[in-house]
Amino acid sequence: MEENKMNTVAKSRPVALAGQIVRLLVIVMALSLAACATTPIAIDQALSVPSSRILAPQLLAPAQYTGSLIIKRDGGFMGSACAIRVFVGALPVADLAPSEKVEIYVPLGEHVVAATSISSFCGGGVSEAAVVISPERQRILRIASGQSGDIHLQPSAF
């Protein structure tokens, strides 16, 4: 009888240990996913994209009948190994790393701005946003990456 009790206890220990390991893994995964979303940054905290990753240098200087458009990328770990290419219409403008920005001057009126990863390895898809450029107002767009890795392009106030 005593031997049966010992066998039962010995057999239940691995099951209990496995349950604890599974709970620990779930907690670790939940914490790591929460840390994956990107963090918005203010314009003055973002670094200017290096000239080596500017693809449309003609848009860097103000000209008559143009307005300012700042496109900034969030900081954080999610997608940090991959550059994101920004387009205005079909024109590639710049490749942004996390916490970087580019200020461009585009013709007044409505434009479609797109952001996509330049590597098929990184995924994320394409995100687009329409923006109306006017001479009296600077427009700001933010590139964010969600927990699923999707790219989001959206207006920003700072």
Contacts in CASP RR format, 6 or more apart in sequence:
PFRMAT RR
TARGET T0000
AUTHOR 0000-0000-0000
METHOD contacts of the structure
MODEL  1
MEENKMNTVAKSRPVALAGQIVRLLVIVMALSLAACATTPIAIDQALSVP
SSRILAPQLLAPAQYTGSLIIKRDGGFMGSACAIRVFVGALPVADLAPSE
KVEIYVPLGEHVVAATSISSFCGGGVSEAAVVISPERQRILRIASGQSGD
IHLQPSAF
33 147 0 8 1.000
34 147 0 8 1.000
35 77 0 8 1.000
36 77 0 8 1.000
36 78 0 8 1.000
36 146 0 8 1.000
36 147 0 8 1.000
36 149 0 8 1.000
37 78 0 8 1.000
37 144 0 8 1.000
37 145 0 8 1.000
37 146 0 8 1.000
37 147 0 8 1.000
38 73 0 8 1.000
38 74 0 8 1.000
38 75 0 8 1.000
38 76 0 8 1.000
38 77 0 8 1.000
38 78 0 8 1.000
38 79 0 8 1.000
38 98 0 8 1.000
38 144 0 8 1.000
38 145 0 8 1.000
38 146 0 8 1.000
39 74 0 8 1.000
39 75 0 8 1.000
39 76 0 8 1.000
40 74 0 8 1.000
40 75 0 8 1.000
40 142 0 8 1.000
40 144 0 8 1.000
40 156 0 8 1.000
40 158 0 8 1.000
41 72 0 8 1.000
41 74 0 8 1.000
41 75 0 8 1.000
41 99 0 8 1.000
42 158 0 8 1.000
43 70 0 8 1.000
43 72 0 8 1.000
43 101 0 8 1.000
43 140 0 8 1.000
43 158 0 8 1.000
45 99 0 8 1.000
46 72 0 8 1.000
46 73 0 8 1.000
46 99 0 8 1.000
46 100 0 8 1.000
46 101 0 8 1.000
47 99 0 8 1.000
47 100 0 8 1.000
47 101 0 8 1.000
48 100 0 8 1.000
48 101 0 8 1.000
48 102 0 8 1.000
48 103 0 8 1.000
49 94 0 8 1.000
49 95 0 8 1.000
49 96 0 8 1.000
49 97 0 8 1.000
49 100 0 8 1.000
49 101 0 8 1.000
49 102 0 8 1.000
51 57 0 8 1.000
53 83 0 8 1.000
53 94 0 8 1.000
53 95 0 8 1.000
53 96 0 8 1.000
53 97 0 8 1.000
54 60 0 8 1.000
54 93 0 8 1.000
54 94 0 8 1.000
54 102 0 8 1.000
55 85 0 8 1.000
55 92 0 8 1.000
55 93 0 8 1.000
55 94 0 8 1.000
55 95 0 8 1.000
56 88 0 8 1.000
56 91 0 8 1.000
56 92 0 8 1.000
56 93 0 8 1.000
56 94 0 8 1.000
56 104 0 8 1.000
59 88 0 8 1.000
59 93 0 8 1.000
59 104 0 8 1.000
59 105 0 8 1.000
59 106 0 8 1.000
60 103 0 8 1.000
60 104 0 8 1.000
60 105 0 8 1.000
61 105 0 8 1.000
62 68 0 8 1.000
62 105 0 8 1.000
63 105 0 8 1.000
65 107 0 8 1.000
65 108 0 8 1.000
65 135 0 8 1.000
66 105 0 8 1.000
66 106 0 8 1.000
66 107 0 8 1.000
66 108 0 8 1.000
66 133 0 8 1.000
67 105 0 8 1.000
67 106 0 8 1.000
67 107 0 8 1.000
67 108 0 8 1.000
67 133 0 8 1.000
67 134 0 8 1.000
67 135 0 8 1.000
67 138 0 8 1.000
67 139 0 8 1.000
68 103 0 8 1.000
68 104 0 8 1.000
68 105 0 8 1.000
68 133 0 8 1.000
68 138 0 8 1.000
68 139 0 8 1.000
69 88 0 8 1.000
69 103 0 8 1.000
69 104 0 8 1.000
69 105 0 8 1.000
69 106 0 8 1.000
69 111 0 8 1.000
69 113 0 8 1.000
69 131 0 8 1.000
69 133 0 8 1.000
69 138 0 8 1.000
69 139 0 8 1.000
69 140 0 8 1.000
69 141 0 8 1.000
70 101 0 8 1.000
70 102 0 8 1.000
70 103 0 8 1.000
70 104 0 8 1.000
70 138 0 8 1.000
70 139 0 8 1.000
70 140 0 8 1.000
70 141 0 8 1.000
71 86 0 8 1.000
71 93 0 8 1.000
71 94 0 8 1.000
71 96 0 8 1.000
71 101 0 8 1.000
71 102 0 8 1.000
71 104 0 8 1.000
71 113 0 8 1.000
71 115 0 8 1.000
71 140 0 8 1.000
71 141 0 8 1.000
71 142 0 8 1.000
71 143 0 8 1.000
72 96 0 8 1.000
72 100 0 8 1.000
72 101 0 8 1.000
72 102 0 8 1.000
72 140 0 8 1.000
72 141 0 8 1.000
72 142 0 8 1.000
72 143 0 8 1.000
72 156 0 8 1.000
73 84 0 8 1.000
73 96 0 8 1.000
73 97 0 8 1.000
73 98 0 8 1.000
73 99 0 8 1.000
73 100 0 8 1.000
73 101 0 8 1.000
73 142 0 8 1.000
73 143 0 8 1.000
74 98 0 8 1.000
74 99 0 8 1.000
74 142 0 8 1.000
74 143 0 8 1.000
74 144 0 8 1.000
74 145 0 8 1.000
75 98 0 8 1.000
75 99 0 8 1.000
76 98 0 8 1.000
76 99 0 8 1.000
78 145 0 8 1.000
78 146 0 8 1.000
78 147 0 8 1.000
78 149 0 8 1.000
79 98 0 8 1.000
79 122 0 8 1.000
79 145 0 8 1.000
79 149 0 8 1.000
80 97 0 8 1.000
80 98 0 8 1.000
81 122 0 8 1.000
82 117 0 8 1.000
82 118 0 8 1.000
82 119 0 8 1.000
82 121 0 8 1.000
82 122 0 8 1.000
82 123 0 8 1.000
83 95 0 8 1.000
83 96 0 8 1.000
83 97 0 8 1.000
83 117 0 8 1.000
83 118 0 8 1.000
83 119 0 8 1.000
84 95 0 8 1.000
84 96 0 8 1.000
84 115 0 8 1.000
84 116 0 8 1.000
84 117 0 8 1.000
84 118 0 8 1.000
84 143 0 8 1.000
84 151 0 8 1.000
85 92 0 8 1.000
85 93 0 8 1.000
85 94 0 8 1.000
85 95 0 8 1.000
85 96 0 8 1.000
85 115 0 8 1.000
85 116 0 8 1.000
85 117 0 8 1.000
85 118 0 8 1.000
86 92 0 8 1.000
86 93 0 8 1.000
86 94 0 8 1.000
86 95 0 8 1.000
86 96 0 8 1.000
86 102 0 8 1.000
86 113 0 8 1.000
86 114 0 8 1.000
86 115 0 8 1.000
86 143 0 8 1.000
87 93 0 8 1.000
87 113 0 8 1.000
87 114 0 8 1.000
87 115 0 8 1.000
87 116 0 8 1.000
88 104 0 8 1.000
88 106 0 8 1.000
88 111 0 8 1.000
88 112 0 8 1.000
88 113 0 8 1.000
89 111 0 8 1.000
89 112 0 8 1.000
89 113 0 8 1.000
89 114 0 8 1.000
93 102 0 8 1.000
93 104 0 8 1.000
94 102 0 8 1.000
94 104 0 8 1.000
95 118 0 8 1.000
96 102 0 8 1.000
96 143 0 8 1.000
106 133 0 8 1.000
107 133 0 8 1.000
108 133 0 8 1.000
108 134 0 8 1.000
108 135 0 8 1.000
109 132 0 8 1.000
109 133 0 8 1.000
109 134 0 8 1.000
110 130 0 8 1.000
110 131 0 8 1.000
110 132 0 8 1.000
110 133 0 8 1.000
111 130 0 8 1.000
111 131 0 8 1.000
111 132 0 8 1.000
111 133 0 8 1.000
112 128 0 8 1.000
112 129 0 8 1.000
112 130 0 8 1.000
112 131 0 8 1.000
113 128 0 8 1.000
113 129 0 8 1.000
113 130 0 8 1.000
113 131 0 8 1.000
113 141 0 8 1.000
113 153 0 8 1.000
114 126 0 8 1.000
114 127 0 8 1.000
114 128 0 8 1.000
114 153 0 8 1.000
115 126 0 8 1.000
115 127 0 8 1.000
115 128 0 8 1.000
115 143 0 8 1.000
115 151 0 8 1.000
115 153 0 8 1.000
116 124 0 8 1.000
116 125 0 8 1.000
116 126 0 8 1.000
116 127 0 8 1.000
116 151 0 8 1.000
117 123 0 8 1.000
117 124 0 8 1.000
117 125 0 8 1.000
117 151 0 8 1.000
123 149 0 8 1.000
124 145 0 8 1.000
124 149 0 8 1.000
124 150 0 8 1.000
124 151 0 8 1.000
125 150 0 8 1.000
125 151 0 8 1.000
126 151 0 8 1.000
127 143 0 8 1.000
127 150 0 8 1.000
127 151 0 8 1.000
127 152 0 8 1.000
127 153 0 8 1.000
128 153 0 8 1.000
129 141 0 8 1.000
129 153 0 8 1.000
129 154 0 8 1.000
129 155 0 8 1.000
131 139 0 8 1.000
131 141 0 8 1.000
131 155 0 8 1.000
132 139 0 8 1.000
133 139 0 8 1.000
139 155 0 8 1.000
140 155 0 8 1.000
140 156 0 8 1.000
140 157 0 8 1.000
140 158 0 8 1.000
141 153 0 8 1.000
141 154 0 8 1.000
141 155 0 8 1.000
141 156 0 8 1.000
142 153 0 8 1.000
142 154 0 8 1.000
142 155 0 8 1.000
142 156 0 8 1.000
143 151 0 8 1.000
143 152 0 8 1.000
143 153 0 8 1.000
144 151 0 8 1.000
144 152 0 8 1.000
144 154 0 8 1.000
145 151 0 8 1.000
145 152 0 8 1.000
146 152 0 8 1.000
END
